[in-house]
């Protein structure tokens, strides 16, 4: 959900990602042989998982570049099609963030992509600062690259960024009734917040979502507290 009132946290991650091991954060993380583990940008360790029969796959999370921006819009369009299965055509039809908005995230150091072996983006995440926490405004993974832990990896990259900004939590808004939304985030350590736990920024985000046409009864706000002990995120 953007602070501008658009519903963008579609969190389009594959249910299979719930079954994959959590990555360790470092400075640049690559993923090989069809890794089902997250790929963390600018971390350090290589994340390995059982090899896939499809052969070698090398993917890495990195900062968004200007040339990536049009591709990010196409990733969101493609991944959003799954919402039609739940009668949420308005979500699937929602126009992706503009090039200008994406460029603002990129220039602010709050946007990362998971790239394939050829360097092309296949997933991305955008982060805002809301109520003192790092708010995941959007995360999408291209349909043909889901199930490899890339969404999880992008979330972990956001967690590392948050720790570097001295923030103590990640937050997001998502659908509570869709299998690859709330249940996946609960697996990643998020919990649903009650309304009286919301700060003014998140309350405004909820109101903006409702104004944008999203049923508040279907939406949840989730939070994952971060361990700020030195070395905990790495």
C-alpha positions as semicolon CSV with decimal commas, in nm:
position;residue;x (nm);y (nm);z (nm)
1;X;0,000;0,000;0,000
2;X;0,155;0,328;-0,096
3;X;0,150;0,636;0,117
4;X;-0,010;0,802;-0,186
5;X;-0,316;0,585;-0,139
6;X;-0,266;0,317;-0,401
7;X;-0,280;-0,048;-0,316
8;X;0,057;-0,180;-0,418
9;X;0,161;-0,439;-0,161
10;X;0,034;-0,728;-0,363
11;X;0,307;-0,947;-0,229
12;X;0,300;-1,184;-0,518
13;X;0,501;-1,473;-0,382
14;X;0,459;-1,839;-0,455
15;X;0,316;-2,064;-0,181
16;X;0,610;-2,299;-0,236
17;X;0,841;-2,036;-0,088
18;X;0,699;-2,114;0,255
19;X;0,877;-2,448;0,246
20;X;1,220;-2,316;0,167
21;X;1,497;-2,247;0,421
22;X;1,561;-1,893;0,532
23;X;1,874;-1,730;0,392
24;X;2,158;-1,580;0,586
25;X;2,219;-1,215;0,521
26;X;2,558;-1,086;0,416
27;X;2,672;-0,836;0,146
28;X;2,593;-0,987;-0,187
29;X;2,393;-1,302;-0,215
30;X;2,375;-1,516;-0,524
31;X;2,153;-1,813;-0,588
32;X;2,263;-2,109;-0,796
33;X;2,124;-2,431;-0,933
34;X;1,763;-2,328;-0,902
35;X;1,803;-2,234;-0,541
36;X;1,483;-2,235;-0,342
37;X;1,645;-2,008;-0,090
38;X;1,627;-1,631;-0,091
39;X;1,870;-1,428;-0,287
40;X;1,979;-1,127;-0,089
41;X;2,114;-0,824;-0,260
42;X;2,453;-0,690;-0,157
43;X;2,488;-0,937;0,119
44;X;2,760;-1,190;0,109
45;X;2,700;-1,560;0,134
46;X;2,591;-1,773;-0,155
47;X;2,256;-1,938;-0,097
48;X;2,235;-2,297;-0,208
49;X;1,938;-2,528;-0,234
50;X;1,876;-2,872;-0,388
51;X;1,942;-2,853;-0,762
52;X;1,649;-2,829;-0,998
53;X;1,617;-3,047;-1,304
54;X;1,588;-2,735;-1,515
55;X;1,965;-2,688;-1,478
56;X;2,183;-2,408;-1,351
57;X;2,010;-2,089;-1,248
58;X;2,208;-1,796;-1,114
59;X;2,015;-1,512;-0,957
60;X;2,110;-1,223;-0,733
61;X;1,941;-0,933;-0,558
62;X;2,078;-0,589;-0,635
63;X;1,978;-0,224;-0,634
64;X;1,735;-0,108;-0,902
65;X;1,889;0,068;-1,203
66;X;1,723;0,318;-1,434
67;X;1,706;0,068;-1,718
68;X;1,511;-0,173;-1,495
69;X;1,215;0,057;-1,440
70;X;0,997;-0,038;-1,741
71;X;1,057;-0,406;-1,666
72;X;0,932;-0,364;-1,309
73;X;0,598;-0,244;-1,439
74;X;0,568;-0,553;-1,657
75;X;0,658;-0,782;-1,367
76;X;0,379;-0,634;-1,159
77;X;0,126;-0,664;-1,440
78;X;0,213;-1,030;-1,501
79;X;0,220;-1,133;-1,137
80;X;-0,102;-0,949;-1,059
81;X;-0,302;-1,176;-1,289
82;X;-0,326;-1,437;-1,014
83;X;-0,570;-1,217;-0,825
84;X;-0,836;-1,285;-1,087
85;X;-0,862;-1,635;-0,938
86;X;-1,011;-1,471;-0,629
87;X;-1,240;-1,230;-0,812
88;X;-1,005;-0,937;-0,752
89;X;-0,998;-0,806;-1,106
90;X;-0,954;-0,451;-0,977
91;X;-0,623;-0,552;-0,822
92;X;-0,504;-0,728;-1,137
93;X;-0,610;-0,426;-1,343
94;X;-0,450;-0,172;-1,111
95;X;-0,193;0,032;-1,300
96;X;0,163;-0,030;-1,177
97;X;0,361;0,252;-1,025
98;X;0,477;0,505;-1,281
99;X;0,835;0,526;-1,403
100;X;0,869;0,850;-1,208
101;X;0,753;0,689;-0,882
102;X;0,980;0,390;-0,934
103;X;1,272;0,621;-1,011
104;X;1,211;0,803;-0,683
105;X;1,238;0,476;-0,489
106;X;1,552;0,383;-0,681
107;X;1,724;0,716;-0,626
108;X;1,636;0,699;-0,258
109;X;1,799;0,357;-0,219
110;X;1,467;0,194;-0,133
111;X;1,423;-0,040;-0,431
112;X;1,586;-0,373;-0,515
113;X;1,547;-0,637;-0,783
114;X;1,616;-1,007;-0,807
115;X;1,786;-1,061;-1,141
116;X;1,829;-1,371;-1,353
117;X;2,153;-1,512;-1,492
118;X;2,144;-1,258;-1,774
119;X;2,103;-0,964;-1,538
120;X;1,736;-0,906;-1,619
121;X;1,499;-0,824;-1,329
122;X;1,257;-1,103;-1,239
123;X;1,128;-0,960;-0,911
124;X;1,143;-0,640;-0,709
125;X;1,062;-0,474;-0,380
126;X;0,992;-0,113;-0,279
127;X;1,017;0,016;0,077
128;X;0,886;0,326;0,254
129;X;0,939;0,457;0,606
130;X;0,606;0,457;0,792
131;X;0,563;0,508;1,166
132;X;0,930;0,444;1,225
133;X;0,924;0,106;1,050
134;X;1,028;-0,010;0,704
135;X;0,703;-0,054;0,516
136;X;0,701;-0,295;0,221
137;X;0,506;-0,096;-0,033
138;X;0,535;-0,349;-0,314
139;X;0,695;-0,685;-0,377
140;X;0,637;-0,887;-0,693
141;X;0,805;-1,184;-0,859
142;X;0,753;-1,279;-1,224
143;X;0,529;-1,587;-1,254
144;X;0,794;-1,802;-1,425
145;X;1,044;-1,729;-1,146
146;X;0,818;-1,796;-0,848
147;X;0,885;-2,083;-0,612
148;X;1,259;-2,011;-0,591
149;X;1,264;-1,806;-0,273
150;X;1,313;-1,475;-0,452
151;X;1,025;-1,302;-0,278
152;X;1,156;-1,416;0,057
153;X;1,502;-1,294;-0,039
154;X;1,369;-0,951;-0,129
155;X;1,189;-0,927;0,204
156;X;1,512;-1,016;0,384
157;X;1,691;-0,744;0,189
158;X;1,433;-0,497;0,312
159;X;1,497;-0,623;0,666
160;X;1,868;-0,556;0,631
161;X;1,799;-0,206;0,497
162;X;1,567;-0,140;0,791
163;X;1,832;-0,250;1,038
164;X;2,078;-0,014;0,872
165;X;1,828;0,268;0,916
166;X;1,793;0,187;1,288
167;X;1,434;0,072;1,236
168;X;1,299;-0,209;1,450
169;X;1,030;-0,359;1,228
170;X;0,897;-0,437;0,882
171;X;0,531;-0,372;0,805
172;X;0,300;-0,434;0,512
173;X;-0,065;-0,450;0,416
174;X;-0,199;-0,753;0,233
175;X;-0,502;-0,976;0,181
176;X;-0,589;-1,198;0,474
177;X;-0,776;-1,464;0,275
178;X;-0,533;-1,537;-0,009
179;X;-0,295;-1,832;0,041
180;X;0,017;-1,659;-0,090
181;X;-0,042;-1,342;0,114
182;X;-0,109;-1,356;0,489
183;X;-0,005;-1,722;0,547
184;X;0,325;-1,669;0,369
185;X;0,406;-1,362;0,574
186;X;0,318;-1,538;0,896
187;X;0,572;-1,802;0,795
188;X;0,829;-1,526;0,748
189;X;0,773;-1,397;1,100
190;X;0,501;-1,136;1,048
191;X;0,192;-1,109;1,265
192;X;-0,140;-0,935;1,210
193;X;-0,181;-0,609;1,399
194;X;-0,499;-0,504;1,574
195;X;-0,630;-0,160;1,484
196;X;-0,527;-0,012;1,818
197;X;-0,166;-0,118;1,744
198;X;-0,150;0,091;1,428
199;X;0,035;0,419;1,419
200;X;-0,105;0,724;1,237
201;X;0,079;0,639;0,915
202;X;-0,063;0,289;0,893
203;X;-0,411;0,409;0,983
204;X;-0,387;0,658;0,698
205;X;-0,270;0,378;0,468
206;X;-0,574;0,169;0,561
207;X;-0,803;0,460;0,489
208;X;-0,634;0,522;0,156
209;X;-0,677;0,158;0,058
210;X;-1,047;0,177;0,135
211;X;-1,076;0,495;-0,069
212;X;-0,901;0,313;-0,354
213;X;-1,176;0,050;-0,352
214;X;-1,023;-0,228;-0,143
215;X;-1,255;-0,393;0,109
216;X;-1,106;-0,327;0,456
217;X;-1,257;-0,655;0,577
218;X;-1,025;-0,844;0,341
219;X;-0,710;-0,651;0,426
220;X;-0,469;-0,695;0,716
221;X;-0,175;-0,495;0,845
222;X;0,121;-0,712;0,939
223;X;0,441;-0,646;1,130
224;X;0,766;-0,832;1,179
225;X;0,983;-0,713;1,465
226;X;1,354;-0,707;1,388
227;X;1,628;-0,819;1,623
228;X;1,857;-0,519;1,655
229;X;2,123;-0,712;1,843
230;X;2,457;-0,654;1,666
231;X;2,501;-0,917;1,398
232;X;2,145;-1,042;1,425
233;X;2,059;-0,947;1,065
234;X;2,374;-1,097;0,924
